[in-house]
Structures are given as structure tokens and as C-alpha cells.
Amino acid sequence: MTTVYQHGTLAALIAGQLGGTLELSELLKHGDTGIGTLHGVDGEVVILDGEVYQADATGTVNHITDLTATTPFSTVHDGRDVTDRITLSDVTIANIDLVEKRHLANNFSAIVLHGVMNQVLVRVAPKANEPFPSLLELTKNQPTFEREHVAGTLVGYYSPELYQGATSAGWHVHFISDDRQFAGHVLEFSAEELTGKLTVFDDFQLHLPINDAAFRTHEAVDMAELDADIHAAEDEQPVPVLNK
């Protein structure tokens, strides 16, 4: 059985539940590969080989060794679980065609792909302080960063439309460079060739922070607005580019 483990829900972030509710030490018991964020949505996290890296809003990439740090929302899996070794050519964020070609629209899947990016544009959510705003409000002012001809790894998950709200439907991809100096949530990229691993999961494990008082008492989001808010927070490109 291949399992993807997710702590928290995107709907909770949209509702302003941005406080960390699970220690990284506990998260890593469920996988050594993944993506996420930290308390207060403090940047973008990439997990590779059990090591945790955080891109913060200044563009700095930090190696997180204090595993008592907490996350409100993260997704991980066992990097040894591989469905197929794959090579993609002339690939961009818009033409990762694995879903259609492999009939994965109804499956949770993961990619871990390495190569040289001709260009990659990322955004990094800034840290919020209490009282927390909604994720949508926070991401209206998030910085973006761009690099050209940079070698690194894409780590991402595909979620079916059915689970929009619990997570972000479609692809959610982070990038980290080989020198661990550049990382973030991917908005755009292009590469001549990427090689790596595709994992198709037959088990989606959602862990909820039921012992967290704020999570248990927060008001439910307006479901009619949820989809638009998720796309605005996750997919729309901010205006400023701080570092090129």
C-alpha cells in the first residue's frame, strides 16, 4: 500500500487557522519526502531525504533542524514508494501531462523530478502574526523570486477535484535548488528534460488537529467562495518580483 499523509486542511488555512498544530518530528514519522509550511504560514517547505528546508519571505533557504517547529498544513510520503521511473521532455507547469496520459485524474499522485530549469518562478508566503488573517489575505502581498539555468528538484502532489477544500485540487509543486539556496512554491517553470519518480497512492491519510482549540472552534468557510479563494491564494501570480 502506498500512502500520502496530509496534516491539516487547506480550508482551515483559508479560514485563518494558520497556527502550527503538528511538530515536524511527528510529521516525519509518516514520510521523508514532501511539502508544506510552518507556523503562521512562514514560507514554503520542501522535505527531501528526511531533511526539512524552508524558503522564507526574504528568499533565504533555511535548513530546519529544530523538529519541535510546527506546521499547520503539510503533505508527505515515503520516498521509497515509487510507481514508475519517468522522464519528461520540454516540460512546463502547464504541460505536466501525466494525469491525462496515465489516467490519474481520480488518484492522489506525487512527482519528485530533477533537472536543470531554464527558468523557474516561485512565490513564498510571508509569515503571519496573531490574530491571523485568512490565507487569501496573507498571500495578496507575497514576494516572488526567479532564477534561470538552475539545477534542482521539483516535489509536488496531484489531488483529484473531489478533494478541493481538504487540499488544493490539481498540482501543488515546490522547488529547491541543488545548492539549497533557492526554493519556493512553483508558479512557472520550463525545462528541457526532467527525470525522477512518479508515485500513485492508494491511500490518502488526512490527519486533523482535534486537540487544537482554535481548529475545533473556528467557523466553517463559505463553501460557495472556497473554490475561488483557493485558486486566488494558491495559483494567482503576485505582482512584485523581489529577486531575480
RADA-V133427 format. One record per helix or strand of 3 or more residues. SS is the DSSP state (hx for helix, st for strand). FROM is the first residue (numbers start at 0). TO is the last residue. If there is no record, write none. Layout:
SS,FROM,TO
SS,FROM,TO
This chain:
st,2,6
hx,9,13
hx,23,29
st,32,35
st,43,47
st,50,54
st,60,63
st,73,76
st,83,91
hx,97,100
st,107,123
hx,134,138
st,142,158
hx,160,162
st,169,176
st,182,200
st,202,206
hx,212,216
hx,222,233
st,240,242
